[in-house]
Amino acid sequence: MLGRHKKKTEPLPEFGILSGSCGLPKSVGVSGDNYICRRLSPSSYVAAIADGMGTGRTASGCSRFVLESLYQLLRVGLPPLDAIASVNAALPLNMTSECFSTVDLAVFDLAGGMCSIYKAGGAPTVIQRGNRAGILKMPALPIGIIEEEDTRYAAFSIEHGDRFFLLTDGVTESPPADHHLGWITSLILQYPDESPRAISERLLRNASVRYGEYERDDMTVIALQII
């Protein structure tokens, strides 16, 4: 008699996650930024921003293709570095015009208590734990520029109450120049109890004000809180 195959069950998550996001295009029209905040499984979660090079519908189409392709590859179990490499190889075959895009990807293992962040040209990430906020910078080229993708990554443990902020360079490079992102970390620490949605909107508003009369870039903020 043949035995029944038992389904492999995932461990129960030790952590939960809350997300909030918002964006603003450079001018009236379509933003070249796109983002996702989705579960991969009951115990894993992914958040990502892609900033398509250029403006308008062309840039938006490029970054949307990158994110949707990346998500589908991660869903079927491809490791993040392999998924990014596959999307990089697929870009020239699937887009009618030149397509370059940054990738800023955070993958959370809510059962194991780990976060892995992958960057291909993405802006710095801000991470808050308690009354401290640090900046994660990993300079790399966007995907679509070279045959072999140039992705950097870092992995670390998570704790209840941690907050993560994924941003596009329209936010981090808002004038006047602040290479240490002091205005961002100050705001984050000043409002430790705001919901992810509220703090993401606050950061976006402040970035917009900093531009003043200057022409601004597309801006996107994702805020994530570990619970």
ZIQUIUR-V804773 format. One record per backbone hydrogen bond with DSSP energy under -0.5 kcal/mol. NH is the residue of the N-H (numbers start at 1). CO is the residue of the C=O. E is the energy in kcal/mol with one decimal. If there is no record, write none. Layout:
NH|CO|E, NH|CO|E
//
This chain:
6|4|-0.5, 9|7|-0.5, 14|110|-2.1, 15|110|-1.8, 18|225|-2.5, 20|223|-2.2, 22|221|-2.0, 24|219|-2.8, 34|50|-2.3, 36|48|-2.3, 38|46|-2.7, 40|44|-2.0, 41|44|-1.6, 44|41|-1.1, 45|108|-1.9, 46|38|-3.3, 47|106|-2.4, 48|36|-2.3, 49|104|-2.1, 50|34|-2.7, 52|32|-2.3, 52|50|-0.7, 53|100|-2.9, 56|30|-0.7, 58|55|-0.6, 59|55|-1.0, 60|56|-2.4, 61|57|-2.7, 62|58|-1.8, 63|59|-2.4, 64|60|-2.5, 65|61|-2.1, 66|62|-2.1, 67|63|-2.2, 68|64|-2.6, 69|65|-2.3, 70|66|-2.3, 71|67|-2.6, 72|68|-2.1, 73|69|-2.1, 74|70|-2.2, 75|71|-2.3, 76|72|-1.3, 77|74|-1.5, 78|73|-2.2, 83|79|-2.6, 84|80|-2.7, 85|81|-2.1, 86|82|-2.3, 87|83|-2.3, 88|84|-2.4, 89|85|-2.0, 90|86|-1.7, 91|87|-1.6, 92|88|-0.5, 93|90|-0.8, 94|90|-1.3, 94|91|-0.9, 95|91|-1.6, 101|143|-2.0, 102|51|-1.8, 103|120|-1.5, 104|49|-2.2, 105|118|-2.8, 106|47|-3.2, 107|116|-2.9, 108|45|-3.2, 109|114|-3.0, 110|43|-2.5, 110|108|-0.9, 111|43|-0.8, 113|109|-1.5, 114|109|-1.7, 115|156|-2.7, 116|107|-2.5, 117|154|-2.9, 118|105|-3.1, 119|152|-3.2, 120|103|-2.8, 122|103|-0.6, 123|167|-0.6, 125|136|-2.2, 126|165|-1.9, 127|134|-2.6, 128|163|-3.2, 129|132|-2.5, 132|129|-1.4, 134|127|-3.0, 136|125|-3.4, 137|135|-0.7, 143|101|-2.2, 144|146|-0.5, 145|142|-0.8, 149|147|-0.6, 151|149|-0.6, 152|119|-2.7, 154|117|-2.0, 156|115|-2.2, 158|113|-1.9, 161|226|-3.0, 162|159|-2.0, 163|128|-2.3, 164|224|-2.6, 165|126|-2.5, 166|222|-2.2, 168|220|-1.7, 171|168|-1.9, 172|168|-1.7, 173|169|-2.2, 174|171|-1.4, 181|178|-1.9, 185|181|-2.3, 186|182|-2.2, 187|183|-1.6, 188|184|-2.3, 189|185|-2.3, 190|186|-1.8, 191|187|-1.4, 192|189|-0.6, 194|191|-0.9, 199|195|-2.7, 200|196|-1.9, 201|197|-2.1, 202|198|-2.0, 203|199|-2.2, 204|200|-2.0, 205|201|-2.6, 206|202|-2.2, 207|203|-2.1, 208|204|-2.3, 209|205|-2.3, 210|206|-1.9, 211|207|-1.1, 211|208|-0.5, 212|208|-0.9, 212|209|-0.6, 214|211|-2.8, 219|24|-2.9, 221|22|-2.6, 222|166|-2.7, 223|20|-3.3, 224|164|-2.6, 225|18|-2.6, 226|162|-2.8, 227|16|-2.2
//
